[in-house]
Amino acid sequence: MKLLLHVCCAPCSAAIIEYLLEREIRPVLFYFNPNIYPMEEYEIRKKECSRFARQSGLEIIAGDYSHDLWLKSIAGLEGEPERGIRCLECFRMRLSATARLANEKGFDTIATTLGSSRWKDLAQIAEAGKQAVTAHANIIFWDRNWRKDGMSERRAILLKENGFYNQQYCGCEFSRKTMPKR
C-alpha cells in the first residue's frame, strides 16, 4: 500500500500514525486544511503535525492555505451546525485535493485522520472520501473507523505524552461558534 494520509491535527493523527507504523505502513502525510481559522490557528496545527511527522520519520506535504477558496466552497452553509452539510462540503474539498495529489504522486490509497474526532460524522467522511477517488480509477479510499479498538484512548495518551497543542474547536470560524462545550 502506498498511502497518502490526510492529516488535520497532531492529536487526531498520532494514534493513527502509530497504528500504521506498527503494521509497517509508512504513509506520506498531507496537511491540507484551508478551513482552519484564524491563520495563527492554522500555523499552530501545521507546526504540531510537522513536529510529529519529523519525530516519526515521515514526510509531510503542506497544501496551500486558501481560506478564501474554502469560504467560496461552503458559501451559503455558514449557519449549518456541526455535522451538517457545511462539514460534508468541507470534507469533499479536502479529500478531493488529497485524491488529486495522490494521483499526481503515484499513491494507490488515501485515508484521513478526520474520523478520529468524536465531533465528526463518519458517514460524511466516508461519503466524501469515496466520492473523491471516483475521478481517479487507480486510487482507493481506505474507510476505517479510527475510534474503535482502543484508538480513542491511545489518542488521549499520545496527546499528553507529546504535549500536543489541543485545540478547542474543529477548525473553521463557524465550528468555533457552534461546537458543543466539552
Backbone bond lengths (Angstrom), bond angles and torsions (degrees), N, CA, C in turn:
res aa  C-N    CA-C-N  psi(-1)  N-CA   C-N-CA  omega(-1)  CA-C   N-CA-C  phi
1 M - - - 1.456 - - 1.523 108.52 -
2 K 1.304 115.99 128.18 1.464 121.75 173.68 1.527 105.36 -108.75
3 L 1.341 115.45 101.72 1.460 122.81 -168.05 1.519 113.30 -105.04
4 L 1.342 115.09 128.65 1.457 122.40 168.51 1.524 105.90 -103.65
5 L 1.314 116.28 113.97 1.459 122.39 -175.35 1.519 110.18 -103.09
6 H 1.328 116.05 112.86 1.463 120.55 174.66 1.525 107.17 -71.35
7 V 1.343 116.92 126.44 1.466 121.52 179.81 1.513 109.79 -117.32
8 C 1.328 115.27 139.54 1.468 120.25 -178.02 1.526 111.78 -103.52
9 C 1.330 117.05 -35.52 1.465 121.33 178.62 1.521 107.91 -165.11
10 A 1.310 116.84 161.96 1.466 120.69 -178.62 1.530 112.89 -64.54
11 P 1.341 120.18 -44.57 1.465 118.49 179.54 1.533 113.28 -57.49
12 C 1.327 117.52 -39.55 1.469 121.02 -179.94 1.527 112.09 -76.39
13 S 1.321 117.69 -22.14 1.462 121.83 -173.09 1.523 114.56 -93.91
14 A 1.310 118.19 -31.72 1.461 121.52 -168.42 1.525 114.16 -56.83
15 A 1.317 118.10 -50.15 1.468 120.30 -177.92 1.523 111.11 -66.22
16 I 1.321 116.44 -34.66 1.468 120.50 179.22 1.527 109.56 -68.15
17 I 1.319 116.38 -45.09 1.465 120.36 178.23 1.526 109.98 -61.52
18 E 1.307 116.72 -44.33 1.469 120.66 177.82 1.532 110.31 -58.38
19 Y 1.317 116.99 -46.14 1.467 122.64 178.82 1.532 110.56 -57.13
20 L 1.330 115.98 -47.34 1.460 120.12 -178.54 1.530 111.38 -64.19
21 L 1.314 116.87 -46.51 1.461 120.39 -178.80 1.526 111.79 -62.82
22 E 1.323 116.88 -36.87 1.471 120.37 176.91 1.524 111.88 -62.57
23 R 1.319 116.97 -23.62 1.468 122.70 179.05 1.524 111.79 -102.72
24 E 1.329 115.34 16.53 1.462 123.47 177.51 1.527 113.10 59.61
25 I 1.329 115.38 33.03 1.465 121.89 171.62 1.520 105.92 -104.85
26 R 1.336 116.18 117.05 1.460 121.52 -178.12 1.528 108.86 -107.02
27 P 1.317 116.55 91.64 1.461 118.96 -178.03 1.529 111.70 -74.24
28 V 1.307 115.06 157.39 1.461 121.20 164.04 1.520 103.73 -96.95
29 L 1.328 116.54 133.84 1.453 121.61 -176.96 1.527 110.01 -91.80
30 F 1.320 115.48 141.79 1.463 120.92 178.84 1.524 107.59 -125.43
31 Y 1.321 115.21 109.85 1.461 121.66 178.64 1.519 107.71 -95.06
32 F 1.325 115.42 97.25 1.458 121.49 179.26 1.522 107.90 -131.51
33 N 1.317 115.74 102.09 1.460 121.60 -172.46 1.531 111.16 -144.72
34 P 1.340 117.12 64.75 1.460 119.37 -178.75 1.527 112.84 -69.97
35 N 1.312 116.58 -5.30 1.468 121.76 177.58 1.522 112.38 -75.54
36 I 1.312 117.70 -22.39 1.465 120.49 -171.69 1.526 110.41 -70.72
37 Y 1.315 114.06 134.42 1.461 122.46 -177.29 1.513 109.22 -142.00
38 P 1.326 118.41 139.65 1.461 128.66 -2.37 1.529 111.42 -80.44
39 M 1.323 115.67 -178.71 1.464 122.16 -178.32 1.528 111.50 -56.25
40 E 1.318 117.31 -37.27 1.473 120.61 179.43 1.532 110.32 -60.99
41 E 1.314 116.51 -39.78 1.472 121.34 177.80 1.527 110.01 -64.69
42 Y 1.320 115.69 -43.67 1.463 121.30 177.82 1.533 110.13 -56.92
43 E 1.321 116.73 -47.53 1.467 121.60 -177.77 1.529 111.87 -65.04
44 I 1.324 117.73 -39.50 1.471 120.67 178.11 1.521 109.93 -61.96
45 R 1.321 117.01 -47.65 1.466 120.73 -178.92 1.528 111.06 -65.02
46 K 1.326 116.78 -39.94 1.467 121.15 178.26 1.531 110.49 -62.95
47 K 1.329 116.22 -43.95 1.467 121.11 179.67 1.532 111.07 -61.06
48 E 1.328 116.87 -42.26 1.467 120.53 179.97 1.535 111.23 -66.90
49 C 1.327 117.11 -40.34 1.470 120.24 176.67 1.525 110.67 -63.83
50 S 1.316 116.16 -42.26 1.461 120.63 179.64 1.525 111.09 -64.85
51 R 1.306 116.86 -40.61 1.473 121.00 178.16 1.525 110.37 -60.74
52 F 1.334 117.02 -45.40 1.460 119.71 -179.33 1.528 111.12 -69.30
53 A 1.322 117.38 -35.08 1.470 120.30 176.64 1.530 110.17 -61.50
54 R 1.325 116.99 -47.14 1.474 120.79 178.57 1.527 110.32 -60.56
55 Q 1.321 115.46 -46.22 1.465 121.12 179.98 1.529 111.02 -58.96
56 S 1.332 116.61 -32.68 1.464 122.06 -178.21 1.524 112.73 -92.17
57 G 1.335 116.70 -3.17 1.456 120.98 -179.91 1.522 113.51 71.43
58 L 1.332 115.96 31.43 1.461 120.67 -177.64 1.520 111.67 -112.85
59 E 1.314 114.78 151.23 1.457 121.34 174.44 1.523 108.87 -78.69
60 I 1.332 115.62 141.40 1.455 120.96 173.79 1.522 108.37 -128.14
61 I 1.312 114.89 134.47 1.458 122.52 177.05 1.523 106.70 -110.46
62 A 1.331 115.90 127.95 1.462 119.91 177.67 1.522 109.13 -99.32
63 G 1.319 115.96 124.89 1.458 121.17 175.77 1.519 109.92 -80.24
64 D 1.296 115.69 172.06 1.462 120.85 179.01 1.519 110.82 -69.03
65 Y 1.319 115.01 144.90 1.462 120.54 173.05 1.522 106.53 -93.34
66 S 1.325 115.44 92.32 1.464 120.33 -179.42 1.523 108.75 -114.42
67 H 1.330 114.40 72.10 1.460 119.90 -177.07 1.527 111.55 -62.65
68 D 1.320 117.84 -35.75 1.468 120.63 178.28 1.526 111.15 -62.30
69 L 1.322 116.72 -41.29 1.465 120.88 177.62 1.533 110.18 -65.13
70 W 1.329 116.11 -40.57 1.460 120.36 177.50 1.531 110.03 -61.67
71 L 1.335 117.21 -44.70 1.461 120.44 178.65 1.530 111.46 -58.39
72 K 1.327 116.78 -39.01 1.466 120.05 177.13 1.518 111.00 -65.15
73 S 1.338 117.02 -36.29 1.469 119.98 -177.49 1.522 113.15 -69.58
74 I 1.344 117.14 -22.89 1.470 119.90 -179.71 1.534 111.67 -112.21
75 A 1.327 116.74 11.93 1.472 121.06 -178.58 1.526 110.79 -53.05
76 G 1.316 114.84 132.63 1.459 121.58 -178.78 1.514 113.41 91.57
77 L 1.338 117.06 -8.98 1.470 121.70 -177.39 1.531 112.11 -111.70
78 E 1.310 116.25 10.09 1.467 120.68 -174.66 1.524 112.40 -58.29
79 G 1.303 118.81 -33.22 1.459 122.54 -177.43 1.517 114.74 -86.22
80 E 1.315 116.94 -0.34 1.467 120.47 179.46 1.533 110.34 -66.01
81 P 1.328 116.88 146.40 1.470 119.93 177.43 1.531 110.78 -76.32
82 E 1.312 116.27 167.66 1.462 120.14 171.75 1.522 107.87 -57.56
83 R 1.326 115.16 142.33 1.460 124.19 -175.33 1.525 112.11 73.31
84 G 1.315 117.35 9.02 1.458 121.86 177.40 1.520 111.25 -88.29
85 I 1.315 115.32 -167.75 1.467 121.38 -176.15 1.529 111.77 -63.96
86 R 1.330 117.82 -30.98 1.473 120.04 178.34 1.528 110.11 -57.82
87 C 1.316 116.75 -43.68 1.468 120.44 -179.58 1.529 110.96 -63.69
88 L 1.339 116.49 -42.87 1.459 119.90 178.40 1.530 110.42 -58.99
89 E 1.315 117.73 -45.68 1.467 121.08 179.35 1.533 111.04 -63.23
90 C 1.311 116.12 -38.99 1.463 121.06 177.86 1.529 110.35 -62.63
91 F 1.328 117.00 -45.93 1.469 120.95 178.17 1.522 110.54 -61.48
92 R 1.328 116.40 -41.60 1.471 120.18 -179.79 1.526 110.70 -59.73
93 M 1.321 116.08 -45.33 1.463 119.50 -178.94 1.525 110.75 -62.12
94 R 1.307 116.40 -48.53 1.466 120.89 -174.77 1.531 112.11 -69.48
95 L 1.315 117.10 -39.84 1.463 119.43 -178.90 1.530 111.86 -77.88
96 S 1.315 117.67 -28.24 1.470 119.72 173.22 1.528 110.20 -65.03
97 A 1.317 116.60 -41.13 1.469 120.38 176.00 1.523 110.66 -63.51
98 T 1.318 117.06 -38.03 1.467 121.55 177.95 1.521 110.25 -63.47
99 A 1.331 116.83 -45.74 1.466 120.73 179.73 1.531 111.48 -63.67
100 R 1.330 116.85 -40.49 1.476 120.42 178.09 1.527 110.61 -61.19
101 L 1.328 116.18 -46.56 1.462 119.83 179.78 1.533 110.46 -64.29
102 A 1.313 116.33 -41.67 1.470 120.09 178.24 1.524 110.42 -58.56
103 N 1.310 116.56 -42.37 1.462 121.18 179.41 1.532 110.50 -64.25
104 E 1.331 116.33 -43.86 1.469 121.07 179.95 1.521 112.54 -63.71
105 K 1.335 116.70 -36.34 1.464 121.48 -172.87 1.529 114.14 -98.95
106 G 1.339 117.48 1.23 1.465 119.94 175.36 1.523 116.17 83.69
107 F 1.315 117.69 23.98 1.463 120.27 174.72 1.524 109.06 -81.13
108 D 1.331 116.96 154.90 1.461 119.67 177.49 1.529 112.61 -109.35
109 T 1.342 116.66 -9.78 1.464 120.74 -176.05 1.526 109.82 -142.63
110 I 1.344 115.42 141.18 1.465 120.40 169.39 1.521 108.45 -122.58
111 A 1.306 114.53 154.70 1.470 122.37 174.16 1.521 105.99 -151.56
112 T 1.326 115.70 170.88 1.458 120.07 179.09 1.517 110.32 -140.61
113 T 1.329 114.59 153.19 1.464 121.01 176.91 1.529 111.75 -90.02
114 L 1.330 117.43 -2.24 1.466 120.99 -177.54 1.530 112.57 -54.82
115 G 1.308 117.29 -35.15 1.460 121.35 -175.75 1.517 115.08 -72.58
116 S 1.318 117.84 -5.68 1.468 118.17 179.02 1.527 111.63 -77.35
117 S 1.323 116.56 -17.32 1.464 120.86 -179.80 1.524 111.10 -81.58
118 R 1.303 116.25 130.82 1.469 120.20 178.74 1.523 111.37 -69.20
119 W 1.323 117.46 -12.10 1.454 121.17 -179.32 1.526 112.38 -85.12
120 K 1.321 117.26 -6.77 1.461 120.93 -176.34 1.526 110.73 -106.71
121 D 1.329 114.91 150.02 1.463 123.47 -179.01 1.533 108.74 -88.94
122 L 1.317 116.45 115.13 1.468 120.76 -177.34 1.528 112.26 -62.18
123 A 1.325 117.26 -35.84 1.467 120.20 179.34 1.525 110.86 -64.73
124 Q 1.326 117.50 -38.53 1.462 120.46 177.40 1.527 110.89 -64.92
125 I 1.310 116.89 -42.39 1.464 121.01 -179.64 1.524 109.76 -63.65
126 A 1.333 116.50 -44.42 1.467 120.75 178.67 1.525 111.07 -61.87
127 E 1.322 116.65 -44.08 1.463 120.72 179.04 1.529 110.84 -60.59
128 A 1.330 116.51 -46.51 1.467 121.00 -179.12 1.529 110.95 -64.71
129 G 1.319 117.12 -41.51 1.466 120.57 -179.72 1.512 112.71 -66.41
130 K 1.320 116.13 -44.49 1.468 119.86 179.42 1.522 111.01 -65.59
131 Q 1.321 116.45 -38.09 1.466 120.47 177.69 1.532 110.36 -66.44
132 A 1.323 117.20 -38.89 1.469 121.41 -177.24 1.516 112.66 -61.26
133 V 1.321 117.42 -36.29 1.465 119.44 -176.54 1.530 113.48 -85.88
134 T 1.330 118.28 -7.99 1.471 119.46 -179.01 1.530 112.41 -61.70
135 A 1.303 117.52 -26.73 1.467 120.90 179.16 1.530 112.30 -81.68
136 H 1.329 117.00 -2.65 1.473 121.48 -175.52 1.532 108.69 -135.90
137 A 1.319 116.25 92.99 1.471 122.07 -173.24 1.526 113.57 -60.07
138 N 1.307 117.12 -22.19 1.467 120.74 -176.45 1.527 113.43 -91.82
139 I 1.335 117.88 4.83 1.470 121.26 -176.62 1.521 109.76 -123.03
140 I 1.331 115.48 139.17 1.464 120.05 174.88 1.529 109.48 -114.44
141 F 1.316 115.24 154.93 1.463 121.70 174.51 1.519 107.03 -100.32
142 W 1.337 115.97 121.76 1.456 121.43 177.90 1.520 107.33 -86.24
143 D 1.305 114.88 103.84 1.458 123.00 -178.29 1.523 107.94 -95.16
144 R 1.308 116.07 104.95 1.464 121.09 -178.86 1.521 108.74 -132.99
145 N 1.324 115.52 142.60 1.461 120.88 175.88 1.532 107.52 -84.37
146 W 1.328 116.15 103.31 1.469 121.98 -176.88 1.531 112.05 -82.35
147 R 1.315 117.97 7.50 1.468 120.75 178.50 1.525 112.14 -95.74
148 K 1.316 117.42 -14.40 1.465 122.32 -174.90 1.522 112.09 -89.42
149 D 1.317 114.01 172.60 1.467 121.99 173.38 1.525 113.29 58.13
150 G 1.321 116.70 38.07 1.452 121.72 176.44 1.518 115.24 80.00
151 M 1.324 117.01 5.98 1.468 119.73 -176.74 1.530 112.06 -67.18
152 S 1.327 117.89 -38.31 1.476 119.69 178.91 1.523 110.67 -64.46
153 E 1.320 115.73 -40.57 1.466 119.22 178.47 1.531 110.98 -66.15
154 R 1.334 115.87 -40.93 1.463 120.22 179.49 1.531 110.31 -65.42
155 R 1.323 116.15 -36.29 1.465 121.79 176.83 1.527 109.71 -55.99
156 A 1.332 116.64 -47.65 1.468 121.71 -178.46 1.533 111.04 -63.75
157 I 1.305 116.60 -39.68 1.470 120.88 179.71 1.526 110.53 -65.34
158 L 1.332 116.51 -47.70 1.466 120.35 -178.51 1.522 111.88 -66.47
159 L 1.315 116.90 -33.10 1.461 120.78 176.26 1.529 109.72 -57.83
160 K 1.323 116.35 -47.56 1.474 121.09 179.84 1.519 112.18 -70.05
161 E 1.332 116.44 -46.17 1.467 120.29 -178.30 1.525 112.42 -59.10
162 N 1.317 117.01 -36.64 1.465 121.56 -176.80 1.519 113.32 -94.44
163 G 1.331 117.37 -5.15 1.460 120.61 -179.24 1.514 112.83 60.19
164 F 1.329 116.11 36.15 1.462 119.93 -178.96 1.518 111.58 -64.61
165 Y 1.308 114.42 145.53 1.458 121.18 166.97 1.526 105.69 -64.86
166 N 1.326 116.85 128.11 1.466 121.35 -178.06 1.519 108.92 -116.49
167 Q 1.322 115.44 103.04 1.445 121.97 -177.47 1.527 111.68 -64.71
168 Q 1.319 115.19 158.21 1.460 121.10 -176.91 1.528 113.17 -107.68
169 Y 1.327 117.39 9.07 1.467 121.86 175.89 1.523 107.47 -153.27
170 C 1.312 116.15 162.31 1.463 121.13 -173.13 1.522 113.71 -65.49
171 G 1.314 118.20 -35.00 1.448 117.82 176.40 1.509 115.95 156.41
172 C 1.326 117.67 -48.06 1.455 118.09 -175.79 1.522 111.08 -84.07
173 E 1.317 114.60 163.09 1.460 119.22 -179.34 1.515 112.34 -63.28
174 F 1.323 117.00 -23.47 1.463 119.83 -178.69 1.534 110.48 -80.79
175 S 1.331 117.55 -36.91 1.473 120.24 176.07 1.528 110.08 -68.18
176 R 1.305 115.41 -32.06 1.473 120.49 178.80 1.522 110.63 -58.64
177 K 1.334 115.49 -35.29 1.463 121.25 -178.57 1.525 113.04 -84.28
178 T 1.337 116.86 -25.85 1.469 119.87 -171.83 1.512 114.83 -111.16
179 M 1.332 118.93 -3.86 1.473 120.24 -178.46 1.520 110.85 -63.18
180 P 1.327 116.81 134.28 1.460 119.16 173.70 1.530 109.70 -61.93
181 K 1.293 118.15 148.52 1.469 120.85 178.00 1.516 109.32 -70.86
182 R 1.319 115.42 137.28 1.476 120.48 -178.69 1.491 110.47 -86.36
